[in-house]
Amino acid sequence: MKDDSRLQTYRKLKSKAKNLAKAILKTELRGPANPQIQYFLDQAKHIEKFSIENCSDVEGGIAGEIMDALCLLMPEFISGTLTSSQTLFKLNIALPGYWYKLMTLPPMGEYATLAAEFILSDEKLFTNSILELGSGVGNLTSLIAHKAQDYVRTDKESKLLNKRWAVREEVYDFNYGGAWKGQNLVVAVNAVHCATDKIKTLEHIYSMLKQGGQILLSEGQSPVCAGEPWALNLLFGLYDGWWDRGGFLERGVWTTYLKKAGFKKISYRALTAGEYDFGGIIWAEK
């Protein structure tokens, strides 16, 4: 997606997020807010203050469709009528297969594309061992598996390992140490921010790499240059691992964590549009 298109799409998502924030804030609570609902109330207060540029002729894509659907569902969640799981179940009825589309299409799909372009630009990376963590619906796997010669995709959810690609698949939770050693590249797309202890998970990755091996993380961040919360916090906040662990981290935090885990030669490539910095890829060497 070109920068201008990305900027216009995000502006549309901001508009939809502001509508959703208004729906949240006018919902009457039936009792004290639990920590997850309080997260939504706090986020909604920030997002309601968004300044909205004219984007009436711009499509919001699948993320916009989800935000529209949540405008109808969120009052039931905020009031306590529905749990987060029940809300997500209803969302999937309204938009079947929404998660796969969200992860593979812009804006979220761009993080896998950015990682794939980096890997495929260096023959030494895709012709040696690659270990993918938190591979989910396969948004990265689908882009690089056809080129990789020694590829292992992992996820802690066995149902996501469905043998769609001719690669090895193994159940693995990156909150714990892994059995792999001497890996050339360990890659994860929008996954490691869900780790309970990010530094510990980075240390696990460090131990699985060979000397000179690389870690590649493709991670979003709230658009820090604009000083705003991420417009999709009101979607991802329905998931454990987001509302309770902080969601996206800023690039500077990842740099600090990578250094603490022992990595050197840290570099990054940003995913930007206008005044917004949406994160991107960050890589480092053992």
ZADO-1210 file (C-alpha; in nm, 4 decimals, padded with zeros to 6 digits):
<atoms>
<atom x="00.0000" y="00.0000" z="00.0000" code="MET" pos="1"/>
<atom x="00.1371" y="00.3424" z="-00.0943" code="LYS" pos="2"/>
<atom x="00.1936" y="00.5981" z="00.1809" code="ASP" pos="3"/>
<atom x="-00.0923" y="00.8221" z="00.0665" code="ASP" pos="4"/>
<atom x="-00.3392" y="00.5319" z="00.0536" code="SER" pos="5"/>
<atom x="-00.2204" y="00.4123" z="00.3941" code="ARG" pos="6"/>
<atom x="-00.2675" y="00.7598" z="00.5376" code="LEU" pos="7"/>
<atom x="-00.6194" y="00.7945" z="00.3991" code="GLN" pos="8"/>
<atom x="-00.7194" y="00.4478" z="00.5190" code="THR" pos="9"/>
<atom x="-00.5922" y="00.5184" z="00.8695" code="TYR" pos="10"/>
<atom x="-00.7805" y="00.8462" z="00.8798" code="ARG" pos="11"/>
<atom x="-01.0946" y="00.6506" z="00.7942" code="LYS" pos="12"/>
<atom x="-01.0224" y="00.4061" z="01.0756" code="LEU" pos="13"/>
<atom x="-00.9771" y="00.6971" z="01.3157" code="LYS" pos="14"/>
<atom x="-01.3218" y="00.8220" z="01.2185" code="SER" pos="15"/>
<atom x="-01.4750" y="00.4806" z="01.2785" code="LYS" pos="16"/>
<atom x="-01.2874" y="00.4452" z="01.6087" code="ALA" pos="17"/>
<atom x="-01.4258" y="00.7795" z="01.7226" code="LYS" pos="18"/>
<atom x="-01.7790" y="00.6596" z="01.6477" code="ASN" pos="19"/>
<atom x="-01.7120" y="00.3432" z="01.8441" code="LEU" pos="20"/>
<atom x="-01.5676" y="00.5441" z="02.1346" code="ALA" pos="21"/>
<atom x="-01.8868" y="00.7494" z="02.1505" code="LYS" pos="22"/>
<atom x="-02.0965" y="00.4315" z="02.1624" code="ALA" pos="23"/>
<atom x="-01.8825" y="00.3019" z="02.4489" code="ILE" pos="24"/>
<atom x="-01.8944" y="00.6198" z="02.6542" code="LEU" pos="25"/>
<atom x="-02.2720" y="00.6588" z="02.6332" code="LYS" pos="26"/>
<atom x="-02.3317" y="00.2991" z="02.7499" code="THR" pos="27"/>
<atom x="-02.4624" y="00.2686" z="03.1028" code="GLU" pos="28"/>
<atom x="-02.2659" y="00.0309" z="03.3244" code="LEU" pos="29"/>
<atom x="-02.4564" y="-00.2127" z="03.5452" code="ARG" pos="30"/>
<atom x="-02.1935" y="-00.2066" z="03.8160" code="GLY" pos="31"/>
<atom x="-01.8248" y="-00.1339" z="03.8769" code="PRO" pos="32"/>
<atom x="-01.6130" y="-00.1761" z="03.5622" code="ALA" pos="33"/>
<atom x="-01.3829" y="-00.4784" z="03.5604" code="ASN" pos="34"/>
<atom x="-01.0210" y="-00.4135" z="03.4489" code="PRO" pos="35"/>
<atom x="-01.0886" y="-00.4997" z="03.0836" code="GLN" pos="36"/>
<atom x="-01.3942" y="-00.2748" z="03.0585" code="ILE" pos="37"/>
<atom x="-01.2003" y="00.0015" z="03.2344" code="GLN" pos="38"/>
<atom x="-00.9358" y="-00.0333" z="02.9623" code="TYR" pos="39"/>
<atom x="-01.2048" y="00.0327" z="02.7014" code="PHE" pos="40"/>
<atom x="-01.3424" y="00.3310" z="02.8907" code="LEU" pos="41"/>
<atom x="-00.9963" y="00.4850" z="02.9228" code="ASP" pos="42"/>
<atom x="-00.9133" y="00.4247" z="02.5570" code="GLN" pos="43"/>
<atom x="-01.2487" y="00.5601" z="02.4438" code="ALA" pos="44"/>
<atom x="-01.1900" y="00.8856" z="02.6331" code="LYS" pos="45"/>
<atom x="-00.8617" y="00.9358" z="02.4423" code="HIS" pos="46"/>
<atom x="-00.9997" y="00.8280" z="02.1067" code="ILE" pos="47"/>
<atom x="-01.3080" y="01.0493" z="02.1382" code="GLU" pos="48"/>
<atom x="-01.0673" y="01.3455" z="02.1224" code="LYS" pos="49"/>
<atom x="-00.9344" y="01.2412" z="01.7796" code="PHE" pos="50"/>
<atom x="-00.9264" y="01.5208" z="01.5255" code="SER" pos="51"/>
<atom x="-01.0859" y="01.3818" z="01.2087" code="ILE" pos="52"/>
<atom x="-00.9819" y="01.4838" z="00.8592" code="GLU" pos="53"/>
<atom x="-01.2276" y="01.4577" z="00.5683" code="ASN" pos="54"/>
<atom x="-01.2195" y="01.0974" z="00.4480" code="CYS" pos="55"/>
<atom x="-01.5810" y="01.0405" z="00.3458" code="SER" pos="56"/>
<atom x="-01.4864" y="00.8853" z="00.0102" code="ASP" pos="57"/>
<atom x="-01.2267" y="00.6461" z="00.1567" code="VAL" pos="58"/>
<atom x="-01.2926" y="00.2782" z="00.2264" code="GLU" pos="59"/>
<atom x="-01.1945" y="00.1468" z="00.5669" code="GLY" pos="60"/>
<atom x="-01.1382" y="-00.2096" z="00.4428" code="GLY" pos="61"/>
<atom x="-01.1966" y="-00.5118" z="00.6657" code="ILE" pos="62"/>
<atom x="-01.0805" y="-00.3218" z="00.9750" code="ALA" pos="63"/>
<atom x="-01.3464" y="-00.0595" z="00.9056" code="GLY" pos="64"/>
<atom x="-01.6141" y="-00.3260" z="00.8663" code="GLU" pos="65"/>
<atom x="-01.5161" y="-00.4723" z="01.2014" code="ILE" pos="66"/>
<atom x="-01.5352" y="-00.1333" z="01.3698" code="MET" pos="67"/>
<atom x="-01.8838" y="-00.0804" z="01.2256" code="ASP" pos="68"/>
<atom x="-01.9962" y="-00.4200" z="01.3557" code="ALA" pos="69"/>
<atom x="-01.8521" y="-00.3445" z="01.6998" code="LEU" pos="70"/>
<atom x="-02.0579" y="-00.0254" z="01.7196" code="CYS" pos="71"/>
<atom x="-02.3596" y="-00.2559" z="01.7486" code="LEU" pos="72"/>
<atom x="-02.1980" y="-00.5145" z="01.9777" code="LEU" pos="73"/>
<atom x="-01.9851" y="-00.3057" z="02.2122" code="MET" pos="74"/>
<atom x="-02.2686" y="-00.1612" z="02.4264" code="PRO" pos="75"/>
<atom x="-02.3611" y="-00.5168" z="02.5307" code="GLU" pos="76"/>
<atom x="-02.0005" y="-00.5853" z="02.6273" code="PHE" pos="77"/>
<atom x="-01.9494" y="-00.2581" z="02.8134" code="ILE" pos="78"/>
<atom x="-02.2780" y="-00.3003" z="03.0037" code="SER" pos="79"/>
<atom x="-02.1728" y="-00.6511" z="03.1091" code="GLY" pos="80"/>
<atom x="-02.4372" y="-00.8359" z="02.9075" code="THR" pos="81"/>
<atom x="-02.1692" y="-01.0082" z="02.6966" code="LEU" pos="82"/>
<atom x="-01.8211" y="-01.1308" z="02.7869" code="THR" pos="83"/>
<atom x="-01.5335" y="-01.0552" z="02.5516" code="SER" pos="84"/>
<atom x="-01.5473" y="-01.4134" z="02.4212" code="SER" pos="85"/>
<atom x="-01.9188" y="-01.3858" z="02.3517" code="GLN" pos="86"/>
<atom x="-01.8639" y="-01.0519" z="02.1782" code="THR" pos="87"/>
<atom x="-01.5982" y="-01.2040" z="01.9535" code="LEU" pos="88"/>
<atom x="-01.8259" y="-01.4999" z="01.8791" code="PHE" pos="89"/>
<atom x="-02.1012" y="-01.2645" z="01.7673" code="LYS" pos="90"/>
<atom x="-01.8499" y="-01.0644" z="01.5645" code="LEU" pos="91"/>
<atom x="-01.7503" y="-01.3809" z="01.3777" code="ASN" pos="92"/>
<atom x="-02.1170" y="-01.4500" z="01.3001" code="ILE" pos="93"/>
<atom x="-02.1567" y="-01.0981" z="01.1631" code="ALA" pos="94"/>
<atom x="-01.8292" y="-01.1154" z="00.9662" code="LEU" pos="95"/>
<atom x="-01.7324" y="-01.4816" z="00.9086" code="PRO" pos="96"/>
<atom x="-01.3568" y="-01.5322" z="00.8870" code="GLY" pos="97"/>
<atom x="-01.2887" y="-01.1722" z="00.9873" code="TYR" pos="98"/>
<atom x="-00.9653" y="-01.2564" z="01.1732" code="TRP" pos="99"/>
<atom x="-00.7963" y="-01.4131" z="00.8708" code="TYR" pos="100"/>
<atom x="-00.8910" y="-01.1144" z="00.6566" code="LYS" pos="101"/>
<atom x="-00.7775" y="-00.8694" z="00.9223" code="LEU" pos="102"/>
<atom x="-00.4362" y="-01.0330" z="00.9484" code="MET" pos="103"/>
<atom x="-00.3741" y="-01.0645" z="00.5739" code="THR" pos="104"/>
<atom x="-00.5208" y="-00.7402" z="00.4354" code="LEU" pos="105"/>
<atom x="-00.4159" y="-00.3780" z="00.5049" code="PRO" pos="106"/>
<atom x="-00.3437" y="-00.2340" z="00.7480" code="PRO" pos="107"/>
<atom x="-00.2420" y="-00.5389" z="00.9561" code="MET" pos="108"/>
<atom x="-00.1306" y="-00.7473" z="00.6574" code="GLY" pos="109"/>
<atom x="00.1376" y="-00.4917" z="00.5763" code="GLU" pos="110"/>
<atom x="00.3525" y="-00.6093" z="00.8660" code="TYR" pos="111"/>
<atom x="00.3856" y="-00.9576" z="00.7138" code="ALA" pos="112"/>
<atom x="00.4566" y="-00.8046" z="00.3737" code="THR" pos="113"/>
<atom x="00.7328" y="-00.5879" z="00.5189" code="LEU" pos="114"/>
<atom x="00.8937" y="-00.8871" z="00.6918" code="ALA" pos="115"/>
<atom x="00.8682" y="-01.1017" z="00.3775" code="ALA" pos="116"/>
<atom x="01.0303" y="-00.8349" z="00.1616" code="GLU" pos="117"/>
<atom x="01.3202" y="-00.8129" z="00.4065" code="PHE" pos="118"/>
<atom x="01.3720" y="-01.1893" z="00.4150" code="ILE" pos="119"/>
<atom x="01.3405" y="-01.2420" z="00.0401" code="LEU" pos="120"/>
<atom x="01.5850" y="-00.9602" z="-00.0328" code="SER" pos="121"/>
<atom x="01.8700" y="-01.1633" z="00.1193" code="ASP" pos="122"/>
<atom x="01.9289" y="-01.5115" z="-00.0183" code="GLU" pos="123"/>
<atom x="02.1286" y="-01.6087" z="00.2912" code="LYS" pos="124"/>
<atom x="01.8166" y="-01.5591" z="00.5024" code="LEU" pos="125"/>
<atom x="01.5649" y="-01.7658" z="00.3082" code="PHE" pos="126"/>
<atom x="01.8010" y="-02.0452" z="00.2027" code="THR" pos="127"/>
<atom x="01.9015" y="-02.1262" z="00.5610" code="ASN" pos="128"/>
<atom x="01.6970" y="-02.2252" z="00.8656" code="SER" pos="129"/>
<atom x="01.3950" y="-02.0099" z="00.9492" code="ILE" pos="130"/>
<atom x="01.1896" y="-02.0499" z="01.2660" code="LEU" pos="131"/>
<atom x="00.8619" y="-01.8566" z="01.2757" code="GLU" pos="132"/>
<atom x="00.6952" y="-01.7886" z="01.6101" code="LEU" pos="133"/>
<atom x="00.3278" y="-01.7105" z="01.6636" code="GLY" pos="134"/>
<atom x="00.2571" y="-01.7840" z="01.2988" code="SER" pos="135"/>
<atom x="-00.1211" y="-01.7582" z="01.3437" code="GLY" pos="136"/>
<atom x="-00.3246" y="-01.7652" z="01.0240" code="VAL" pos="137"/>
<atom x="-00.0104" y="-01.7843" z="00.8102" code="GLY" pos="138"/>
<atom x="00.0072" y="-01.4243" z="00.6910" code="ASN" pos="139"/>
<atom x="00.3880" y="-01.4446" z="00.6724" code="LEU" pos="140"/>
<atom x="00.4156" y="-01.8148" z="00.5919" code="THR" pos="141"/>
<atom x="00.2111" y="-01.7719" z="00.2757" code="SER" pos="142"/>
<atom x="00.4569" y="-01.5117" z="00.1470" code="LEU" pos="143"/>
<atom x="00.7879" y="-01.6878" z="00.2064" code="ILE" pos="144"/>
<atom x="00.7307" y="-02.0638" z="00.2506" code="ALA" pos="145"/>
<atom x="00.7631" y="-02.1277" z="-00.1244" code="HIS" pos="146"/>
<atom x="01.1189" y="-01.9896" z="-00.1153" code="LYS" pos="147"/>
<atom x="01.2468" y="-02.1187" z="00.2176" code="ALA" pos="148"/>
<atom x="01.4433" y="-02.4436" z="00.2248" code="GLN" pos="149"/>
<atom x="01.4323" y="-02.5188" z="00.5988" code="ASP" pos="150"/>
<atom x="01.1215" y="-02.3619" z="00.7487" code="TYR" pos="151"/>
<atom x="00.9439" y="-02.4343" z="01.0761" code="VAL" pos="152"/>
<atom x="00.6244" y="-02.2461" z="01.1615" code="ARG" pos="153"/>
<atom x="00.5018" y="-02.2600" z="01.5192" code="THR" pos="154"/>
<atom x="00.2087" y="-02.1435" z="01.7259" code="ASP" pos="155"/>
<atom x="00.0835" y="-02.2289" z="02.0718" code="LYS" pos="156"/>
<atom x="-00.2602" y="-02.3018" z="01.9238" code="GLU" pos="157"/>
<atom x="-00.2516" y="-02.6394" z="01.7458" code="SER" pos="158"/>
<atom x="-00.5667" y="-02.5554" z="01.5471" code="LYS" pos="159"/>
<atom x="-00.3669" y="-02.2906" z="01.3595" code="LEU" pos="160"/>
<atom x="-00.1177" y="-02.5512" z="01.2372" code="LEU" pos="161"/>
<atom x="-00.3232" y="-02.6881" z="00.9502" code="ASN" pos="162"/>
<atom x="-00.0605" y="-02.8141" z="00.7028" code="LYS" pos="163"/>
<atom x="-00.1598" y="-02.5646" z="00.4338" code="ARG" pos="164"/>
<atom x="00.2053" y="-02.5273" z="00.3375" code="TRP" pos="165"/>
<atom x="00.4817" y="-02.7793" z="00.2709" code="ALA" pos="166"/>
<atom x="00.6748" y="-02.6827" z="00.5846" code="VAL" pos="167"/>
<atom x="00.7246" y="-02.8313" z="00.9273" code="ARG" pos="168"/>
<atom x="00.4735" y="-02.7212" z="01.1895" code="GLU" pos="169"/>
<atom x="00.5080" y="-02.7568" z="01.5655" code="GLU" pos="170"/>
<atom x="00.3157" y="-02.6414" z="01.8702" code="VAL" pos="171"/>
<atom x="00.5301" y="-02.3963" z="02.0653" code="TYR" pos="172"/>
<atom x="00.4576" y="-02.1251" z="02.3224" code="ASP" pos="173"/>
<atom x="00.7319" y="-01.8620" z="02.3120" code="PHE" pos="174"/>
<atom x="00.6772" y="-01.7803" z="02.6788" code="ASN" pos="175"/>
<atom x="00.8921" y="-02.0889" z="02.7397" code="TYR" pos="176"/>
<atom x="01.2290" y="-02.2077" z="02.6124" code="GLY" pos="177"/>
<atom x="01.2375" y="-02.3883" z="02.2789" code="GLY" pos="178"/>
<atom x="01.4179" y="-02.7048" z="02.1699" code="ALA" pos="179"/>
<atom x="01.5723" y="-02.5495" z="01.8561" code="TRP" pos="180"/>
<atom x="01.9392" y="-02.4566" z="01.8406" code="LYS" pos="181"/>
<atom x="02.1617" y="-02.3040" z="01.5756" code="GLY" pos="182"/>
<atom x="01.8851" y="-02.1231" z="01.3889" code="GLN" pos="183"/>
<atom x="01.9826" y="-01.8771" z="01.1189" code="ASN" pos="184"/>
<atom x="01.6684" y="-01.6613" z="01.1539" code="LEU" pos="185"/>
<atom x="01.3858" y="-01.6417" z="01.4057" code="VAL" pos="186"/>
<atom x="01.0961" y="-01.4273" z="01.2878" code="VAL" pos="187"/>
<atom x="00.7642" y="-01.3200" z="01.4379" code="ALA" pos="188"/>
<atom x="00.4939" y="-01.0857" z="01.3063" code="VAL" pos="189"/>
<atom x="00.2869" y="-00.8965" z="01.5640" code="ASN" pos="190"/>
<atom x="00.3235" y="-01.1780" z="01.8132" code="ALA" pos="191"/>
<atom x="00.5976" y="-01.1180" z="02.0716" code="VAL" pos="192"/>
<atom x="00.4203" y="-00.8146" z="02.2208" code="HIS" pos="193"/>
<atom x="00.1806" y="-01.0757" z="02.3647" code="CYS" pos="194"/>
<atom x="00.4610" y="-01.2399" z="02.5653" code="ALA" pos="195"/>
<atom x="00.4111" y="-01.2363" z="02.9399" code="THR" pos="196"/>
<atom x="00.7767" y="-01.1382" z="02.9915" code="ASP" pos="197"/>
<atom x="00.9111" y="-00.9841" z="02.6704" code="LYS" pos="198"/>
<atom x="01.2766" y="-00.9875" z="02.7737" code="ILE" pos="199"/>
<atom x="01.2570" y="-01.3521" z="02.8791" code="LYS" pos="200"/>
<atom x="01.1012" y="-01.4459" z="02.5441" code="THR" pos="201"/>
<atom x="01.3768" y="-01.2550" z="02.3604" code="LEU" pos="202"/>
<atom x="01.6311" y="-01.4479" z="02.5680" code="GLU" pos="203"/>
<atom x="01.4652" y="-01.7734" z="02.4581" code="HIS" pos="204"/>
<atom x="01.5007" y="-01.6598" z="02.0955" code="ILE" pos="205"/>
<atom x="01.8633" y="-01.5616" z="02.1537" code="TYR" pos="206"/>
<atom x="01.9420" y="-01.9109" z="02.2830" code="SER" pos="207"/>
<atom x="01.7897" y="-02.0710" z="01.9713" code="MET" pos="208"/>
<atom x="02.0012" y="-01.8714" z="01.7263" code="LEU" pos="209"/>
<atom x="02.3482" y="-01.9566" z="01.6024" code="LYS" pos="210"/>
<atom x="02.6263" y="-01.7044" z="01.6533" code="GLN" pos="211"/>
<atom x="02.5620" y="-01.4340" z="01.3938" code="GLY" pos="212"/>
<atom x="02.2007" y="-01.5465" z="01.3539" code="GLY" pos="213"/>
<atom x="01.9259" y="-01.2863" z="01.3385" code="GLN" pos="214"/>
<atom x="01.5972" y="-01.2058" z="01.5048" code="ILE" pos="215"/>
<atom x="01.3369" y="-01.0246" z="01.2948" code="LEU" pos="216"/>
<atom x="01.0295" y="-00.8761" z="01.4587" code="LEU" pos="217"/>
<atom x="00.7556" y="-00.7049" z="01.2612" code="SER" pos="218"/>
<atom x="00.5548" y="-00.5114" z="01.5169" code="GLU" pos="219"/>
<atom x="00.3068" y="-00.2303" z="01.5117" code="GLY" pos="220"/>
<atom x="00.3113" y="00.0634" z="01.7467" code="GLN" pos="221"/>
<atom x="00.0715" y="00.3405" z="01.8385" code="SER" pos="222"/>
<atom x="00.1442" y="00.6391" z="01.6110" code="PRO" pos="223"/>
<atom x="00.3794" y="00.8020" z="01.8600" code="VAL" pos="224"/>
<atom x="00.4773" y="01.0902" z="01.6320" code="CYS" pos="225"/>
<atom x="00.1149" y="01.2047" z="01.6322" code="ALA" pos="226"/>
<atom x="00.0774" y="01.1440" z="02.0077" code="GLY" pos="227"/>
<atom x="-00.2355" y="00.9349" z="01.9603" code="GLU" pos="228"/>
<atom x="-00.3495" y="00.5897" z="02.0706" code="PRO" pos="229"/>
<atom x="-00.3740" y="00.3214" z="01.8021" code="TRP" pos="230"/>
<atom x="-00.7186" y="00.3455" z="01.6403" code="ALA" pos="231"/>
<atom x="-00.7689" y="-00.0317" z="01.6580" code="LEU" pos="232"/>
<atom x="-00.7187" y="-00.0554" z="02.0349" code="ASN" pos="233"/>
<atom x="-01.0976" y="-00.0765" z="02.0635" code="LEU" pos="234"/>
<atom x="-01.0868" y="-00.3967" z="01.8587" code="LEU" pos="235"/>
<atom x="-00.7743" y="-00.5669" z="01.9896" code="PHE" pos="236"/>
<atom x="-00.8661" y="-00.4823" z="02.3479" code="GLY" pos="237"/>
<atom x="-01.1190" y="-00.7659" z="02.3323" code="LEU" pos="238"/>
<atom x="-00.8256" y="-01.0106" z="02.3333" code="TYR" pos="239"/>
<atom x="-00.6264" y="-01.1247" z="02.6345" code="ASP" pos="240"/>
<atom x="-00.2632" y="-01.0390" z="02.5750" code="GLY" pos="241"/>
<atom x="-00.3570" y="-00.6927" z="02.4523" code="TRP" pos="242"/>
<atom x="-00.5651" y="-00.5070" z="02.7080" code="TRP" pos="243"/>
<atom x="-00.3804" y="-00.6713" z="02.9987" code="ASP" pos="244"/>
<atom x="-00.0247" y="-00.6592" z="02.8581" code="ARG" pos="245"/>
<atom x="-00.0179" y="-00.3206" z="02.6961" code="GLY" pos="246"/>
<atom x="-00.0660" y="-00.4008" z="02.3277" code="GLY" pos="247"/>
<atom x="00.1901" y="-00.2558" z="02.0877" code="PHE" pos="248"/>
<atom x="00.5239" y="-00.1302" z="02.2212" code="LEU" pos="249"/>
<atom x="00.7217" y="00.1663" z="02.0938" code="GLU" pos="250"/>
<atom x="01.0335" y="00.0984" z="01.8885" code="ARG" pos="251"/>
<atom x="01.2588" y="00.2378" z="02.1596" code="GLY" pos="252"/>
<atom x="01.1210" y="-00.0157" z="02.4066" code="VAL" pos="253"/>
<atom x="01.1982" y="-00.3032" z="02.1692" code="TRP" pos="254"/>
<atom x="01.5516" y="-00.1693" z="02.1234" code="THR" pos="255"/>
<atom x="01.6037" y="-00.1633" z="02.4996" code="THR" pos="256"/>
<atom x="01.4619" y="-00.5134" z="02.5424" code="TYR" pos="257"/>
<atom x="01.6756" y="-00.6550" z="02.2592" code="LEU" pos="258"/>
<atom x="01.9896" y="-00.5109" z="02.4155" code="LYS" pos="259"/>
<atom x="01.8974" y="-00.6552" z="02.7553" code="LYS" pos="260"/>
<atom x="01.8507" y="-00.9972" z="02.5936" code="ALA" pos="261"/>
<atom x="02.2037" y="-00.9799" z="02.4503" code="GLY" pos="262"/>
<atom x="02.1417" y="-00.8752" z="02.0888" code="PHE" pos="263"/>
<atom x="02.3743" y="-00.6469" z="01.8928" code="LYS" pos="264"/>
<atom x="02.3600" y="-00.4509" z="01.5650" code="LYS" pos="265"/>
<atom x="01.9984" y="-00.3449" z="01.6057" code="ILE" pos="266"/>
<atom x="01.8353" y="-00.1866" z="01.2989" code="SER" pos="267"/>
<atom x="01.4827" y="-00.1030" z="01.1891" code="TYR" pos="268"/>
<atom x="01.2667" y="-00.0064" z="00.8934" code="ARG" pos="269"/>
<atom x="00.9611" y="00.2034" z="00.9713" code="ALA" pos="270"/>
<atom x="00.6105" y="00.1729" z="00.8326" code="LEU" pos="271"/>
<atom x="00.4977" y="00.5337" z="00.8005" code="THR" pos="272"/>
<atom x="00.2312" y="00.7513" z="00.6434" code="ALA" pos="273"/>
<atom x="00.2345" y="01.1282" z="00.6746" code="GLY" pos="274"/>
<atom x="00.2894" y="01.2180" z="01.0402" code="GLU" pos="275"/>
<atom x="00.2200" y="00.8629" z="01.1558" code="TYR" pos="276"/>
<atom x="00.4796" y="00.6037" z="01.2525" code="ASP" pos="277"/>
<atom x="00.3116" y="00.2636" z="01.2724" code="PHE" pos="278"/>
<atom x="00.6147" y="00.0614" z="01.3792" code="GLY" pos="279"/>
<atom x="00.7544" y="-00.1773" z="01.1181" code="GLY" pos="280"/>
<atom x="01.0372" y="-00.4276" z="01.1300" code="ILE" pos="281"/>
<atom x="01.3280" y="-00.4368" z="01.3744" code="ILE" pos="282"/>
<atom x="01.6125" y="-00.6836" z="01.3491" code="TRP" pos="283"/>
<atom x="01.9239" y="-00.7667" z="01.5476" code="ALA" pos="284"/>
<atom x="02.2090" y="-01.0147" z="01.5585" code="GLU" pos="285"/>
<atom x="02.3418" y="-01.2650" z="01.8104" code="LYS" pos="286"/>
</atoms>
